[in-house]
Amino acid sequence: MRLAICYTGKFGSTRQYATWLAEATGAPVFDLAKEEPDISAFDAFILGSSIIVMKPTIKDWLTAHWPALREKPILLFTVSGTEPGHPNLEIWLRNHLPDIILDSIDYVPLRGRLNIRELPWLVRLSLWIASLLEPDPHGKQRMRHGFDFMDRDSLRPILHWVDTHGQLIPATEEAAGVS
């Protein structure tokens, strides 16, 4: 199986998880904001997406490329401050991705990191205002002070998914975007 890891992110947590997955699998990593993989060169995909303001950042790319991806095994991981298993995660995905996609892929939610001091002032202000409306005191705390839930061990379900989908074949340099 020729595997590619593709991601979109905003503040670095999704990139870190994608990098850890690449280290564990040997698969090439594509930052979709900077480069496009040749979808036909790969048999399976791990797609990573941060969730920003209740929306998966990979929405537009995944929807646009779905016709080429739909027959391939796909695992989507999302990264946010929301605890895996929280019902809002599924609501946010269902609000932004078609059922035909969600019903055809595997999904693993992960928790990320948010360093408030590193954010642009407008994002900090938006989070502060949103925190005023947040009924959950823990959510309010995360919005105001940030969080760090990065955990390499949380990748185990994704690595198990890779193991269940067959032997990895190293990507060619051309398919991996190396000239």
Secondary structure, 3 states (H helix, E strand, C coil): CCEEEEEECCCCHHHHHHHHHHHHHCCCEEECCCCCCCHHHCCEEEEEEEEECCEECCHHHHHHHHHHHCCCCEEEEEEECCCCCCHHHHHHHHHHCCHHHHCCCEEEEEECEECHHHCCHHHHHHHHHHHHHCCCHHHHHHHHHCEECCCHHHHHHHHHHHHHCCCCCCCCCCCCCCC
